[in-house]
Amino acid sequence: MPLVIPDDALKEAGLTEKQALLEFACRLCEAGKLALWSAAKLAGLSRGQMEAELLRRMIPIHRPDPQDLADDLATLDRLMAPR
């Protein structure tokens, strides 16, 4: 189902269609609703361009969760263990 944004709303926001897509993609990525690659495709950007745009907006690219930290600590323990 296509999403239609009225021209007057874009004009009021001061955005072109491409800018609105980028804004939408960044906000969905920031909210955890879209993965980086999906957001990049929506915005019509490469992965690298999307990463740069997120960084410019100070939106984290990676969002580690507590399990990621636990996995990293377990790996460090294993690597630091005497042989």
HUTAGI-V844574 format. One record per pair of residues at least 24 apart in sequence whose C-alpha atoms are under 8 Angstrom apart, sorted by the first residue. I is the first residue (numbers start at 1). J is the second residue. Records with the same first field share a line. If there is no record, write none. Layout:
# HUTAGI-V844574
I: J, J
This chain:
# HUTAGI-V844574
18: 43
26: 54
30: 59, 60
36: 61
